[in-house]
Amino acid sequence: AELARQLRHAVLRKRVERSARSAYATDLATGLPHETQLLEHMSQLVALREREPAPMVLLALRVEGYAQAAARLGGEAGNVLRRKVAVRLRAALRASDVVAAIGPEMFGVLLVHLEAKADGGRVAAKLVRALQQPIVVAGQPCAVAASVGLAIYPDHGKDAAALLRRAVAQAGGGTAAAAPAGRRGAANDAAS
């Protein structure tokens, strides 16, 4: 009886630990992976690309107008808006592309399978277009737009953190000294 109780307790503890890891790994509002998981995935891909070189593009997409809409509509409606933005982004991408929530109004998009580096700019423009139509939350239309920063592996960095810093800074989410601020509606310096 004691052994059975200990086994049940051990199984329950493992389930709770697994659930906690899953909750930590996922943004609760969007269901997307967090920045940590994006960086881990990118680090693995960078290691693979050291042996088999291939371009990889990271986009950082800052949702302009999110903070104002969330303040106007309230906290839960702000989460609904983030979720709807995430759905639009996913719908505009291929299944092999990775989308992550990397901040309250920031998303990361990892493009792994590219024919050419310039494809990153085309995808960025597609994501900007996906957010041009207002998003209805609680019966209220919310106008949002996107600033997109772009970082290309290996041109702009050879590690995940450096690529993320560059893309976020270009999207206008980093420090002003880090890189030029992102331009609304365009990917920045796609080929530089």
N, C-alpha and C positions, 0 to 999 in steps of 0.2 A: 504494500500500500504506500509506504514511504517512497520507494523507488518510482512508482507511478506518479506520485505527486511531484517529485523532483523533475521527472521527464516532462510533465505537463508545464511546469514552471519554466524549464529551459526552452521548450518550444515556444511558449508565449513570449518570453524575453526576446528570442530571435525574431519573432514576428514584429514586435514593437521596435526593435533596432532597425529592421529592414524598412518598416513604415517610416521611421524617423529619417533614415537616409534618403528615402524616396521623396519625402516632403522637403528635405533640405536641397535636394537636387532639382526640384521643380518650383518655378514661380507659381504660387497658388492662384493668382489672378488670371494668368494666361495659360497655365499648363505647360509652358515652355521650359527648357533647361535654363539654369542660372549661368551667370558669367563663368563661374568656376568650372562647370562642365564643358562650356564652350572652349575655355583655355586648355583643359585636359585633352579634349578631342583634337584641337589644333596642334598641340604638342606632339601627339601621336602621329598626325599626318605630316608634320614637319620632319620627324624622324624618318618616316617612310620616303619622303621626297629627297632626303639627303642621299639615299641610295638610287632612287629613280626620279630624277628631276622632272617636275611638272608644275605649272603655275597654279596658284591658289589665291583667291581673292576674299578678303574680309571686308564687309560693308558694316558701318555703324550708322544706324538710322535714328535720328533724333526727331521725335514727334512734336512739332511746334503746335501750340494751342492746347496741348493736353492739360497743362497745369491750370489754365484758365477754365477749361471745360470742367475739370474735376472740382475746382473750387465752386463753380456755379451750380453744379449738379449734386455735389456731396460725395462722400468717400466711396460708398458701394458703387455708385454710378461711375465713378472714376475707374474702378476695377472693371466694370462692364465695358467701358470705352477701351481700356487696354486689351481686354480679351477680344473685342471686335477688330481692333487694329491688328492683333496677332493673327486672327483668322484671315483678314485680307492679305497680309503678307504671305502667309502659307499658301493661299490660293494662287498667288502670283508667281510661285516658285516651283521648281521641280522637287520631286520626292527626295532626291539625293542631297538637296541643299539643306543646311542646318540653320534654324532660327532660334535665337536665345534672347531671353529678357536680361539685359545687362544694366538696367537702371529703371527708375520710375517712368521715364519718358524716352528710354533708349533701348533699341533692339540691335542685336548683332546678327548678321547673315553671313554664313560661310559658304562660299561657292567653290566646290572641290573639283568638279569635272568641267573644265573649260576648254574650248577649242583654241581660244586666243585670249590674251590678257585684256583686250578691249571689250570682251564680253561682259566684264564686271561693270563697266559704265552703262552698257545697255540694260543690264539687270537692274542697276540702281535707278535708271530712268523709269523702268517698268514699275518698280516699287513706289516711286513718287507718284506716278499716275494712279496706282491702286488706291492711294489715299486722297485723291483730289475730290471725290464725291463726299458730301457730308455723311457722317455716321450718326444714325439715330439711336439715342440712349434715353430711356425713360420718356419717350415721346418728343424729345428735343433734338433737333439737328445740331451736331457738333462739327464745326469746320476745323479740320486739322491739316497740316502740311508736313513735309519731311525735309530735313537737311541730311544729306548723306555724305559720309566720309569713306574713303576707299584706301585699302592697303593691299599691296600685291606681294605675295611671297615668290621669290626671294628678294625682289627689287627694293622693297621698303623695310625689310627686316627678316631675320632668320630665326626669330623665336616668337612664340604666340603672344607674349605680353607686349613686345615692341610693336607688333602688327596691330594689336588692339588699341594701344595708346595712340598710334598714328591715326587710325580710322576714327576713333572717338574725338580726338582733337580736331580733325578736319570737319566732323559733323557739328562742331560747335559745343561739344560736351566736355572738352578738356580745358587746360589753362591756355590763356591767350598766347603765351610765349611758346607753347609746344608746337603749334602748327597754325597755319592760317585757318580762320573759321570757315565752316562749310557754307556753301551757297545754297540757298533754298531751291530745291527742285533739281539739283544736279549733283553728279558725282564729281569729286574734286581731284584734279591732277591725276587722272586715270593712267596716264602713260609716263608720268614723271618718276 
